[in-house]
């Protein structure tokens, strides 16, 4: 029996998030069923995080334990067996104590918005009906970098030991007809990126000042922050590990 990392991506539109839920389609359940069928052994998969319903991942890792097999052959078989909204990039052996979630040192998310109707991006961005001031939003994003306690942006009543996150990147960029918010941290709280995005957009449309943003963060009260943006515009785009866990 050995431990393996699996590198994948998925379009989350058809799934109730990553984590298995009774009677609902999830990415974890779909992957476990495929692996169990193809390897002819019961496989349990542990993901690097828990994306919510409708959230996408262009870079995602998980680990599982199994009897030895041909990794390249299994990648080929999975990509023919799984539905087309899940893609497997690689599978490789790791140390028995390697952990897809706890060994990750950083994660990057991106949120996509546009004030235009984009028919070829449906389900992958959030339509807004105003043109926000990106310079102001970037000023506000840099203010967030000064803080570590993000209680104001965390979903209520979740079981976490701390709301401390160490941001290392937060900025908006114009990409084609979209505005894309990129945020990188060692960890994220449940619903944090979507509520941060909504609050920064309030700054961009003039509903919130920079000093008002500081007040929101320092209140440590979720009710003070902006709305949580829809899941469709959110992507997990990068999960980073120590070099020893890369093939």
DAHUGI-V708129 format. One record per residue. N is the residue number from 1. PHI is phi in whole degrees, -180 to 180 (NA if undefined). PSI is psi in radians with two decimals (none if undefined). D_FIRST is the distance of its C-alpha to the first C-alpha in Angstrom with 2 decimals. Layout:
N|PHI|PSI|D_FIRST + N|PHI|PSI|D_FIRST
This chain:
1|NA|2.26|0.00 + 2|-132|2.92|3.81 + 3|-105|2.48|7.10 + 4|-132|2.51|9.93 + 5|-97|2.47|13.63 + 6|-122|2.26|15.85 + 7|-107|2.17|19.58 + 8|-147|3.06|22.02 + 9|-143|2.72|25.56 + 10|-155|2.61|27.38 + 11|-90|2.06|30.89 + 12|-85|0.07|30.95 + 13|-58|-0.63|34.21 + 14|-93|0.05|32.83 + 15|-120|2.62|30.29 + 16|-87|0.94|30.72 + 17|84|-3.04|28.75 + 18|-76|-0.88|25.05 + 19|-74|2.42|24.08 + 20|-58|2.31|23.72 + 21|-135|2.39|27.03 + 22|-56|2.18|28.07 + 23|76|0.12|30.01 + 24|-123|2.55|29.99 + 25|-74|2.18|28.46 + 26|-134|2.81|26.12 + 27|-68|-0.74|23.96 + 28|-59|-0.83|20.83 + 29|-62|-0.76|21.40 + 30|-61|-0.73|22.22 + 31|-70|-0.74|19.10 + 32|-63|-0.71|16.79 + 33|-65|-0.70|18.76 + 34|-66|-0.81|18.61 + 35|-63|-0.74|14.87 + 36|-63|-0.69|14.43 + 37|-68|-0.83|17.19 + 38|-74|-0.57|16.23 + 39|-92|-0.16|12.56 + 40|57|0.71|13.74 + 41|-154|2.67|11.26 + 42|-72|2.12|12.19 + 43|-117|2.26|11.52 + 44|-113|2.29|13.08 + 45|-112|2.38|14.39 + 46|-114|2.10|16.05 + 47|-89|2.88|19.03 + 48|-77|-0.16|21.02 + 49|-175|-3.07|24.01 + 50|-126|1.60|25.90 + 51|-74|2.53|28.47 + 52|-80|3.02|31.27 + 53|-53|2.21|32.65 + 54|84|-0.11|33.98 + 55|-82|2.50|32.64 + 56|-101|2.81|31.22 + 57|-140|2.04|28.56 + 58|-93|-0.12|28.99 + 59|-150|1.93|26.19 + 60|-145|2.50|23.19 + 61|-127|2.64|19.62 + 62|-148|2.85|16.71 + 63|-128|2.73|13.03 + 64|-154|2.77|10.18 + 65|-107|2.42|6.48 + 66|-160|2.81|5.24 + 67|-67|2.67|4.46 + 68|-54|2.55|6.61 + 69|-156|2.98|10.13 + 70|-84|1.93|13.54 + 71|-63|-0.84|14.10 + 72|-63|-0.69|17.88 + 73|-66|-0.66|18.10 + 74|-68|-0.67|16.25 + 75|-57|-0.80|18.66 + 76|-61|-0.81|21.50 + 77|-67|-0.70|20.57 + 78|-63|-0.73|20.10 + 79|-69|-0.29|23.45 + 80|-93|-0.39|25.09 + 81|-92|-0.71|23.62 + 82|-72|2.76|24.02 + 83|-63|2.74|27.55 + 84|-68|-0.14|29.50 + 85|-91|0.13|29.52 + 86|-127|2.26|25.85 + 87|-124|2.36|24.91 + 88|-103|2.18|21.60 + 89|-93|-0.70|22.26 + 90|-163|2.69|19.01 + 91|-138|2.32|15.21 + 92|-151|2.63|13.69 + 93|-73|2.55|10.80 + 94|-135|3.06|11.69 + 95|-63|2.68|11.33 + 96|-61|-0.41|9.11 + 97|-101|0.11|12.53 + 98|-68|2.49|13.87 + 99|-136|2.15|15.59 + 100|-62|-0.60|17.39 + 101|-87|-0.94|20.28 + 102|-76|-0.37|20.96 + 103|-88|-0.16|20.51 + 104|-67|2.34|22.99 + 105|-101|-0.32|26.32 + 106|-161|2.68|28.61 + 107|-136|2.55|29.10 + 108|-125|2.30|32.00 + 109|-117|2.67|33.64 + 110|-131|2.44|36.62 + 111|-119|2.29|39.15 + 112|-109|2.25|41.49 + 113|-133|2.78|45.03 + 114|-157|2.56|48.11 + 115|-92|0.17|51.67 + 116|-112|2.74|51.73 + 117|-84|2.05|50.64 + 118|-117|1.59|47.79 + 119|-63|-0.47|47.17 + 120|-92|0.07|44.36 + 121|-120|0.29|42.44 + 122|-57|2.35|42.65 + 123|82|0.03|39.83 + 124|-128|0.21|38.86 + 125|-158|2.92|41.69 + 126|-111|2.20|44.09 + 127|-78|2.23|47.76 + 128|-118|2.76|50.20 + 129|-116|0.67|53.97 + 130|-158|2.84|55.21 + 131|-108|1.80|54.81 + 132|-74|2.77|53.48 + 133|-82|1.81|54.54 + 134|-68|-0.56|51.52 + 135|-62|-0.76|53.19 + 136|-65|-0.70|53.52 + 137|-66|-0.63|49.92 + 138|-70|-0.61|48.75 + 139|-62|-0.76|51.03 + 140|-67|-0.67|49.48 + 141|-62|-0.64|45.91 + 142|-69|-0.54|46.79 + 143|-62|-0.71|48.11 + 144|-59|-0.55|44.70 + 145|-65|-0.29|43.28 + 146|-81|-0.18|45.49 + 147|-113|2.81|43.70 + 148|-124|-0.47|40.42 + 149|-95|1.98|40.85 + 150|-112|0.61|40.39 + 151|-55|-0.64|40.99 + 152|-64|-0.29|43.70 + 153|-114|0.16|41.21 + 154|-97|2.51|38.47 + 155|-62|2.41|38.14 + 156|-70|2.65|39.67 + 157|62|0.64|37.94 + 158|-101|2.62|34.40 + 159|-93|1.51|32.31 + 160|-127|2.62|31.87 + 161|-79|-0.47|32.64 + 162|-151|2.65|34.69 + 163|-106|0.34|36.46 + 164|-84|2.23|36.54 + 165|-134|2.48|35.38 + 166|-107|1.69|36.13 + 167|-73|2.43|37.46 + 168|-124|-0.05|37.61 + 169|-161|2.38|38.99 + 170|-162|1.95|41.17 + 171|-162|2.74|43.58 + 172|-107|2.50|45.10 + 173|-138|2.57|45.66 + 174|-87|2.11|47.62 + 175|-127|1.77|45.46 + 176|62|-2.20|47.57 + 177|-95|0.17|48.95 + 178|-113|2.76|46.41 + 179|-108|2.27|46.18 + 180|-121|2.16|42.65 + 181|-97|2.17|41.67 + 182|-112|2.30|38.82 + 183|-140|2.32|37.36 + 184|-127|2.40|34.67 + 185|-156|2.90|33.41 + 186|-70|-0.46|30.63 + 187|-159|2.84|30.28 + 188|-133|2.61|32.21 + 189|-88|2.79|33.50 + 190|-59|2.18|33.39 + 191|73|0.10|36.08 + 192|-61|-0.84|37.20 + 193|-64|-0.71|37.45 + 194|-69|-0.62|39.40 + 195|-78|-0.61|41.84 + 196|-62|-0.78|42.34 + 197|-60|-0.81|43.10 + 198|-61|-0.67|45.60 + 199|-70|-0.72|47.31 + 200|-65|-0.62|47.63 + 201|-66|-0.55|49.13 + 202|-63|-0.65|51.66 + 203|-65|-0.77|52.67 + 204|-66|-0.44|52.90 + 205|-101|0.10|55.23 + 206|85|0.17|57.42 + 207|-85|-0.27|56.51 + 208|-141|2.39|55.03 + 209|-92|2.95|56.17 + 210|-64|-0.75|54.18 + 211|-65|-0.59|55.58 + 212|-65|-0.64|54.60 + 213|-64|-0.76|51.00 + 214|-59|-0.74|51.09 + 215|-60|-0.73|52.48 + 216|-61|-0.84|49.66 + 217|-62|-0.76|46.94 + 218|-76|-0.34|48.84 + 219|-70|-0.47|49.48 + 220|54|0.82|45.76 + 221|-137|2.00|46.53 + 222|-58|-0.55|44.69 + 223|-67|-0.29|47.92 + 224|-83|-0.40|49.66 + 225|-82|3.04|47.48 + 226|-73|3.14|47.84 + 227|-68|2.70|46.39 + 228|-83|2.18|42.75 + 229|-71|2.72|42.59 + 230|-60|2.66|41.12 + 231|-66|-0.51|37.43 + 232|-59|-0.46|38.17 + 233|-89|-0.01|39.13 + 234|-101|2.32|36.04 + 235|-129|2.33|33.22 + 236|-83|2.02|30.26 + 237|-110|-0.28|30.75 + 238|-159|2.30|28.69 + 239|-123|2.19|25.75 + 240|-111|2.47|25.62 + 241|-131|2.82|22.98 + 242|-59|2.68|23.33 + 243|-57|-0.47|23.34 + 244|-68|-0.29|20.16 + 245|-103|0.21|18.23 + 246|-104|2.50|20.04 + 247|-70|none|19.05
